[in-house]
Amino acid sequence: MLRPRHSTLATMGQKRKARDSIGTLKRLWSFVSPQKGWLLAAIIIVIISSGLSLLGPYVVGKAIDRYIVERRTDGFWMVLALLLFIYVALSASTFLQNYWMIGVAQKTVYAIRKQLFRHFHELPISFFDKRQQGELMSRITNDIDNMSQTFNSTAIQVISSALTLAGAIGVMVWLSPLLTLVTLLIVPMMYAGMKWITNRTQKRFREQQRCLGEMNGFIEEVISGQKVVKMFSQERRMINDFLQKNEQLKRAGFWAQTYSGFIPKLMNFLNNLSFALIAGVGGVLALKGIISIGVIVVFVEYARQFTRPLNDLANQWNTLLSALAGAERVFEILDTPKEEWDETGAISLGHLQGKVEFDHVVFSYDQKRDALRDVSFSVSPGETVALVGPTGAGKTTVLQLLTRFYDPDRGHIFIDGHDGRSIKRANLRAHMAFVLQDTFLFEGTIRDNIRYGRLEASDEEVEQAAKWANAHSFITKLPNGYDTVLKQDGSGISQGQRQLLAIARAMVANPSILILDEATSNIDTVTEMKIQEALERLMKGRTCFVIAHRLNTVQHADRILVLNEGKIVEQGTHESLLKAKGFYYELYHSHLQKEEVS
């Protein structure tokens, strides 16, 4: 029995959880916790450095009262030596805490990025169909970089600030409760100001990250489609669209930075106010002999120790909010349900004969309109079946279901008599190979791109597959032969040559089921002949599914399935379908008329 899908309600709940700041911090901790040993060491060093930073001003105050006010010199040099030791030790501990915390941060970000990238590979094809590539790239780069910056600079600052605040208040109360009360008068104003600002900045930073992701997606799309942009002279439109998105990002960034910029201004004002109150009240108390001058000096320094952590946090607040917004976007992806698990007890087939049966299959992409409606047909092992029909008839959908990129809403698909759901996805796809209209080649050598069909293939098997695919001759003419490095998506070689490499890759895979989707479209006549010859070798003895809009390329198929509006309206051989003078007959003659006109 299949494990249940995540419900829409559950997914909505997960997304709401991802936008909860406390929940986000708890999830971040789950990635930090494996480094808790180093984190604990960093915290211990932070405690030491916080103690040293509090000890220094206290020693200075005592030195003023004992040596400067009383004009004594005995022991003064010992005090100076003690101060030197304190501040050298403080510098060393600060270096260590930063060094260890950077290690914790980088290992944490590494774990997050690794899990996110792995999760990308576990998501269903439908997830990628609905999202821009650049926007997804922004989450694994920009958003995680924001998190890394926060771990490096802000995380340790929070711990240090908390300890410094607690220590400063404790010593201040011990020295003078009255001056402590005066210093704390700024806290309500600080709280009110911070609350007003943060209520506005957090949503602004979320908007900034969203706009940044959208703009990255747009840029990636336009750069990838630059040839199309220039062919249709759409440069001005693309520039205008970019300016619009850039304006949205500028506006979001402006208000996010503007509101967050209020924080240091507020803190500086409150710092100055605090110093003025301490100087005024402390001066009066000193004149009355209640406290010493040294205590006033210490208090001024401790007041700085009290407000500095808050000031540091305020200055880091925009980074923190940006990182939280980025973390929410990352966790939103991680909360997206993975591709459905394989059925409990799913099997792996050692050999596939290639028999395929669709039994009353119904499928819809959006639950509104059926892409396939009650489709039934059977394909024998080694049979070549062509799928033809107008655009949107459901041809590609048949293959999407066959490969289990999607599962049918109703009905069953049987492979060698086994329900497709009972076969492990990876095992099922390992018995298939694809030659598509748009061949995708990875950046790397030609040898590696061919071997992608079966990674354990030897160099001899790779070269033999290239010979069968009629690709060997052009490969050997390249500067480095099979070791020639292709740029991303195979730029640098022709479309026909990319198709020949795709056929070689499929031959290396040695599949039982072969899927050809417009494999000979947009190819010159000479190259098409080479591709057809290579495809005949590849198709021999295999179950083949062929999609083609050029109907003259499917005339020799064993059977033709004619689809229209998600249903099989006719099936048979090329000759029998022409004799029937039905839908296929009209398609075929319409195609011939277009070729005569062209």
C-alpha positions in Angstrom: 0.0 0.0 0.0 1.3 3.4 -0.9 2.4 5.7 1.9 0.0 8.7 2.2 0.9 12.0 0.4 1.4 15.1 2.4 -1.9 16.9 2.5 -2.2 20.5 1.3 -3.2 21.4 4.8 -0.1 19.9 6.2 2.0 21.7 3.7 0.4 25.0 4.5 1.1 24.4 8.2 4.7 23.7 7.4 5.0 27.0 5.4 3.5 28.8 8.3 6.0 27.2 10.6 8.8 28.2 8.4 7.8 31.8 8.8 7.9 31.6 12.6 11.1 33.2 13.8 11.4 31.1 17.0 10.6 28.0 15.0 13.3 29.0 12.4 15.9 29.5 15.2 15.0 26.1 16.6 15.5 24.5 13.2 18.8 26.3 12.8 19.9 24.8 16.1 19.3 21.3 14.8 22.1 22.0 12.2 24.4 23.7 14.8 24.1 21.0 17.4 26.5 18.5 15.8 29.2 21.2 16.4 28.1 21.8 20.0 31.6 20.7 21.3 33.3 23.5 19.5 30.4 25.8 20.2 30.8 25.0 23.9 34.6 25.8 23.7 33.8 29.1 22.0 31.2 29.9 24.7 33.8 29.2 27.4 36.2 31.6 25.7 33.4 34.1 25.5 32.8 33.9 29.2 36.5 34.4 29.8 36.7 37.4 27.5 33.5 38.9 28.9 35.0 38.6 32.4 38.2 40.2 31.3 36.3 43.1 29.6 34.5 43.7 32.9 37.6 43.3 35.0 39.6 45.9 33.1 37.5 49.0 33.9 37.2 47.9 37.5 41.0 47.8 37.9 41.2 51.2 36.2 38.7 52.7 38.7 40.6 51.2 41.7 43.9 52.6 40.3 42.4 56.1 40.0 41.1 56.1 43.6 44.2 54.5 45.1 47.1 56.0 43.1 46.0 59.0 41.1 43.6 60.7 43.6 45.9 59.9 46.5 49.1 60.6 44.4 50.7 57.3 45.4 53.3 55.5 43.2 54.1 52.3 45.2 52.5 49.4 43.3 51.4 51.5 40.4 53.6 49.7 37.9 52.1 46.4 39.1 48.6 47.7 38.3 49.8 48.7 34.8 51.3 45.3 34.3 48.0 43.7 35.4 46.1 45.9 32.9 48.5 44.9 30.1 47.9 41.2 30.9 44.1 41.7 31.0 43.9 43.4 27.6 46.4 41.0 25.9 44.4 38.0 27.3 41.2 39.7 26.1 42.6 40.1 22.6 43.8 36.5 22.5 40.4 35.2 23.8 38.5 37.3 21.2 40.6 35.8 18.4 40.0 32.3 19.6 36.3 32.7 20.0 36.0 34.2 16.5 38.3 31.4 15.0 36.3 28.6 16.6 32.9 30.2 15.8 33.8 30.6 12.1 34.6 26.9 12.1 31.2 26.1 13.6 29.5 28.5 11.2 31.1 27.1 8.1 30.4 23.5 9.0 26.8 24.4 9.8 26.2 26.2 6.5 27.9 23.3 4.7 25.4 20.9 6.3 22.4 23.1 5.4 23.6 23.6 1.8 24.3 19.8 1.4 20.8 18.9 2.7 19.1 21.5 0.5 20.9 20.3 -2.6 20.1 16.7 -1.8 16.5 17.7 -1.2 16.4 19.3 -4.7 17.1 15.8 -6.1 14.3 14.3 -4.0 11.6 16.7 -5.1 9.1 15.7 -7.9 9.4 17.1 -11.4 6.2 19.1 -10.8 8.1 21.2 -8.3 10.6 22.4 -10.9 8.0 22.8 -13.5 6.4 25.6 -11.5 9.5 27.5 -10.4 12.2 29.6 -12.0 15.7 28.0 -11.9 17.3 31.3 -10.9 15.0 31.8 -8.0 15.9 28.3 -6.7 19.6 29.1 -7.2 19.1 32.2 -5.1 18.0 30.1 -2.2 21.1 27.8 -2.3 23.5 30.7 -2.8 22.3 34.2 -1.6 20.0 33.0 1.2 22.6 30.6 2.6 25.4 33.1 2.3 23.3 35.5 4.4 23.0 32.8 7.0 26.7 32.2 6.9 27.5 35.8 7.5 25.1 35.9 10.5 26.7 32.8 12.0 30.1 34.3 11.6 29.4 37.7 13.1 26.1 37.7 15.0 25.7 34.4 16.7 28.7 34.8 19.0 27.8 38.4 19.5 24.5 37.4 21.0 26.2 35.2 23.6 28.9 37.7 24.4 26.4 40.5 24.7 24.2 38.6 27.1 27.1 37.8 29.4 28.5 41.3 29.2 25.0 42.8 30.0 24.5 40.5 33.0 28.0 41.1 34.3 27.9 44.9 33.8 24.5 45.2 35.6 25.7 43.1 38.5 28.9 45.1 39.1 27.0 48.4 38.6 24.4 47.4 41.3 27.3 46.5 43.6 29.1 49.8 43.1 26.0 52.1 43.2 22.4 51.1 43.1 21.3 54.7 42.5 23.5 55.2 39.5 22.4 51.8 38.2 18.8 52.9 38.4 19.7 56.1 36.5 21.4 54.0 33.8 18.5 51.7 33.5 16.1 54.6 32.8 17.0 54.4 29.1 15.8 50.7 28.9 12.1 51.4 28.4 12.9 54.0 25.7 15.2 51.5 24.1 12.5 48.7 24.2 9.8 51.0 22.7 12.1 52.2 19.9 13.3 48.7 19.0 9.8 47.3 19.0 8.6 50.1 16.6 11.5 49.5 14.3 11.6 45.7 14.3 7.9 45.5 13.6 8.6 47.2 10.3 12.0 45.8 9.4 11.3 42.0 9.5 8.6 42.1 6.8 10.7 44.5 4.7 13.7 42.1 4.7 11.4 39.2 3.7 10.2 41.3 0.8 13.8 42.2 -0.1 14.8 38.5 -0.2 11.7 37.6 -2.3 12.4 40.4 -4.8 16.1 39.3 -5.0 15.0 35.7 -5.7 12.6 36.8 -8.5 15.3 39.1 -10.1 17.9 36.3 -10.0 15.4 34.0 -11.7 14.6 36.6 -14.4 18.3 37.3 -15.0 19.1 33.6 -15.3 16.2 33.1 -17.7 17.1 36.1 -19.9 20.8 35.1 -20.1 19.9 31.5 -21.0 17.5 32.7 -23.7 19.7 35.5 -25.0 19.7 34.2 -28.6 15.9 34.2 -28.7 15.8 37.7 -27.2 18.1 39.0 -30.0 16.4 37.1 -32.8 13.1 38.7 -31.9 14.6 42.1 -31.1 13.2 42.1 -27.6 16.1 43.7 -25.9 14.2 46.8 -24.9 11.4 44.8 -23.4 13.8 42.7 -21.4 15.5 45.8 -20.2 12.2 47.4 -19.2 11.2 44.2 -17.3 14.5 44.1 -15.6 14.2 47.8 -14.6 10.8 47.1 -13.1 12.1 44.1 -11.0 15.2 46.1 -10.1 13.0 49.0 -9.0 11.0 46.6 -6.8 14.2 45.3 -5.3 15.5 48.8 -4.8 12.3 49.9 -3.1 12.2 46.8 -0.8 15.9 47.2 0.0 15.6 51.0 0.6 12.9 50.6 3.2 14.5 47.6 4.9 17.8 49.4 5.2 16.1 52.7 6.2 14.2 51.2 9.0 17.1 49.2 10.2 19.3 52.3 9.9 17.2 53.9 12.7 18.6 51.4 15.2 22.2 52.7 15.5 20.9 56.3 15.5 18.5 55.4 18.3 21.3 53.6 20.2 23.8 56.5 19.8 21.2 58.9 21.2 20.5 56.7 24.2 24.2 56.2 24.8 24.8 59.9 24.9 21.8 60.4 27.1 23.0 57.6 29.5 26.5 59.2 29.7 25.0 62.6 30.4 22.8 61.2 33.2 25.7 59.3 34.8 28.0 62.3 34.6 25.4 64.7 36.1 24.1 62.4 38.9 27.5 60.9 39.6 29.1 64.4 39.8 26.5 65.4 42.4 27.1 62.2 44.4 30.8 62.7 44.2 30.6 66.3 45.5 28.6 65.0 48.5 31.2 62.3 49.1 28.8 59.4 48.5 30.9 57.9 45.8 34.5 58.4 44.6 35.7 59.7 41.3 37.0 56.3 40.4 33.5 54.9 40.8 32.2 57.5 38.3 34.9 56.5 35.8 34.1 52.8 36.2 30.4 53.5 35.9 30.9 55.4 32.7 32.8 52.5 31.3 30.3 50.0 32.6 27.5 52.0 31.1 29.3 51.7 27.8 29.6 48.0 28.5 25.9 47.9 29.2 24.9 49.8 26.0 27.6 48.5 23.7 26.2 45.0 23.4 22.8 46.4 22.6 24.4 48.8 20.1 26.4 45.9 18.5 23.2 43.8 18.2 21.4 46.8 16.8 24.0 47.2 14.1 23.8 43.5 13.3 20.0 43.5 13.4 19.6 44.0 9.6 22.0 41.1 9.0 20.1 38.9 11.5 16.7 39.7 9.9 18.0 39.1 6.5 19.5 35.8 7.6 16.2 34.8 9.2 14.3 35.7 6.0 16.8 33.6 4.0 16.5 30.7 6.5 12.7 30.8 6.1 13.1 30.6 2.3 15.5 27.6 2.7 13.3 25.8 5.1 10.3 26.4 2.9 12.1 24.3 0.2 13.1 21.7 2.8 9.4 21.5 3.9 8.3 20.8 0.4 7.2 17.2 0.3 9.6 14.9 -1.5 8.7 12.8 -4.4 6.4 10.1 -3.2 8.1 7.2 -1.5 8.2 3.9 -3.3 5.4 1.6 -2.5 6.0 -0.5 0.6 7.6 -3.7 -0.6 8.5 -2.2 -4.0 10.6 -4.5 -6.1 13.7 -4.1 -8.4 13.6 -5.8 -11.7 16.8 -7.4 -12.8 15.8 -7.6 -16.5 13.0 -5.9 -18.3 11.4 -7.4 -21.4 9.7 -4.1 -22.2 6.0 -4.9 -22.2 3.9 -1.8 -21.4 0.2 -1.6 -20.7 -1.9 1.5 -19.9 -5.2 0.5 -18.3 -7.9 3.2 -18.2 -5.5 5.9 -17.1 -6.7 9.3 -16.1 -4.4 12.2 -15.2 -4.6 15.9 -14.5 -1.7 18.3 -13.8 -3.9 20.9 -12.0 -6.9 18.8 -10.9 -9.1 21.1 -13.1 -8.7 19.7 -16.6 -7.7 16.1 -17.5 -4.6 15.8 -19.6 -5.3 12.2 -20.2 -8.8 10.7 -20.2 -9.4 7.0 -20.0 -6.3 6.0 -22.0 -5.8 2.3 -22.6 -3.3 0.6 -24.9 -0.8 -2.3 -24.8 2.8 -2.4 -26.2 4.6 -5.7 -26.8 8.3 -6.1 -26.1 10.4 -4.8 -29.0 7.5 -2.9 -30.5 7.9 0.7 -31.8 4.9 2.9 -31.0 4.6 6.4 -32.3 2.5 9.0 -30.5 1.1 11.7 -32.7 -1.5 14.4 -32.3 -1.8 18.2 -32.1 -0.1 20.2 -29.4 -1.6 19.6 -26.0 -3.1 16.2 -27.0 -1.3 14.4 -24.2 1.7 12.8 -26.0 4.3 14.0 -23.6 2.0 13.3 -20.6 2.0 9.6 -21.6 5.8 9.5 -21.3 5.7 11.5 -18.1 3.5 8.8 -16.6 5.5 5.9 -18.1 8.7 7.2 -16.4 6.8 7.9 -13.2 7.7 11.6 -13.2 4.0 11.7 -12.3 1.6 9.0 -11.2 -1.9 8.6 -12.7 -4.9 9.9 -10.8 -6.9 6.8 -11.8 -6.1 3.6 -13.6 -2.9 1.6 -13.8 0.3 1.3 -15.8 1.8 -2.1 -16.0 5.5 -2.9 -16.9 6.1 -6.6 -17.7 2.9 -7.3 -15.8 3.9 -5.4 -12.7 2.0 -2.3 -11.6 4.4 0.6 -12.2 3.8 1.7 -8.6 5.2 -1.6 -7.3 8.6 -1.0 -9.1 11.2 1.3 -7.5 11.5 4.5 -9.4 15.2 4.4 -9.7 15.2 0.8 -10.9 12.4 1.5 -13.5 14.3 4.5 -14.9 17.5 2.5 -15.0 15.9 0.4 -17.7 15.0 3.4 -19.8 16.9 5.9 -22.0 15.9 9.2 -23.5 16.8 11.1 -26.7 15.0 14.4 -26.5 14.5 17.3 -28.9 16.6 19.6 -26.6 19.7 17.7 -25.7 21.2 18.7 -22.4 25.0 18.2 -22.0 26.9 18.9 -18.9 30.0 20.9 -18.6 32.8 18.3 -18.9 34.5 16.1 -21.4 32.6 14.3 -24.2 33.6 11.0 -22.7 32.0 11.9 -19.4 28.8 13.1 -21.1 28.4 9.8 -23.0 29.2 7.8 -19.8 26.4 9.7 -18.0 24.1 7.0 -19.4 25.9 4.4 -17.4 28.7 5.6 -15.1 30.5 2.3 -14.8 30.9 2.0 -18.6 34.5 1.6 -19.7 36.3 3.8 -22.2 36.0 1.1 -24.8 32.3 0.9 -24.3 32.0 4.7 -24.5 33.9 4.7 -27.8 31.9 1.8 -29.2 28.6 3.5 -28.4 29.9 6.7 -30.2 30.7 4.6 -33.3 27.2 3.0 -33.3 25.8 6.5 -32.9 27.8 7.9 -35.9 29.5 10.3 -33.5 33.0 8.8 -33.5 34.1 10.6 -36.7 33.4 14.1 -35.5 34.6 13.5 -32.0 38.1 12.3 -33.2 38.4 15.6 -35.3 38.0 17.7 -32.2 41.3 19.1 -30.6 41.3 16.6 -27.7 39.0 14.0 -29.1 36.9 12.3 -26.4 38.7 14.4 -23.7 37.5 17.7 -25.3 35.8 19.7 -22.6 32.3 21.0 -23.6 30.9 24.2 -22.1 27.6 24.2 -20.3 24.8 22.7 -22.4 27.2 21.7 -25.1 27.8 25.1 -26.7 30.6 24.9 -29.2 29.2 21.9 -31.1 26.2 21.8 -33.5 22.7 20.8 -32.6 23.1 17.6 -34.7 26.3 16.7 -33.0 24.7 17.1 -29.6 21.9 14.8 -30.7 24.5 12.2 -31.8 26.1 12.4 -28.4 22.6 11.9 -26.8 22.1 8.8 -28.9 25.6 7.5 -27.8 24.6 8.2 -24.2 21.4 6.2 -24.6 23.4 3.3 -26.3 25.8 3.2 -23.3 22.7 2.9 -21.0 21.6 -0.3 -22.9 17.9 0.3 -22.1 15.0 -2.0 -22.4 12.6 0.9 -23.1 13.7 3.8 -25.4 11.9 7.2 -25.5 12.4 9.5 -28.5 10.9 12.9 -28.3 11.3 14.9 -31.5 14.8 13.5 -31.8 15.4 14.5 -35.4 13.7 18.0 -35.4 15.6 21.1 -36.5 18.4 19.0 -38.1 19.9 19.3 -41.6 19.3 16.6 -44.1 22.7 15.0 -44.0 22.9 14.9 -40.2 19.3 13.7 -40.0 20.3 10.7 -42.1 23.2 9.9 -39.7 20.8 10.3 -36.7 18.2 8.1 -38.4 20.8 5.4 -39.0 22.0 5.6 -35.4 18.4 5.5 -34.1 17.7 2.4 -36.1 20.6 0.7 -34.4 19.5 1.9 -31.0 15.9 0.9 -31.4 16.6 -2.6 -32.6 15.2 -5.2 -30.2 13.9 -2.5 -27.8 10.4 -1.2 -26.9 10.4 2.3 -28.3 8.1 5.2 -27.8 8.4 7.9 -30.4 6.9 11.4 -30.4 7.1 13.3 -33.6 5.2 16.2 -35.2 6.7 15.5 -38.6 4.5 12.5 -39.5 6.8 11.3 -42.3 9.3 10.2 -39.5 6.8 7.7 -38.0 5.6 5.9 -41.1 7.6 2.8 -40.3 6.5 2.5 -36.7 4.8 -0.8 -35.8 1.8 1.1 -34.5 0.7 4.7 -34.3 -1.4 6.0 -31.4 -3.3 9.1 -32.4 -4.2 11.4 -29.5 -6.5 14.4 -29.3 -7.7 16.2 -26.2 -6.2 13.6 -23.9 -7.9 10.5 -25.6 -6.7 7.9 -28.1 -8.9 8.5 -31.0 -7.3 6.1 -33.5 -4.5 3.5 -33.6 -3.0 1.4 -36.3 -0.2 1.3 -38.9 0.4 4.3 -41.1 -1.3 2.6 -44.1 -4.3 1.5 -42.2 -4.9 4.9 -40.6 -4.6 6.6 -44.0 -7.2 4.2 -45.4 -9.6 4.9 -42.5 -9.5 8.6 -43.5 -10.1 9.7 -40.0 -8.2 12.2 -37.7 -4.8 10.9 -38.6 -5.6 11.2 -42.3 -6.5 14.9 -41.8 -3.3 15.5 -39.7 -1.1 13.8 -42.3 -2.5 15.7 -45.3 -2.4 19.0 -43.3 1.2 18.3 -42.6 2.0 17.6 -46.3 0.3 20.9 -47.3 2.4 22.8 -44.9 5.6 21.2 -46.3 4.6 22.1 -49.8 4.0 25.7 -48.8 7.3 25.9 -47.0 
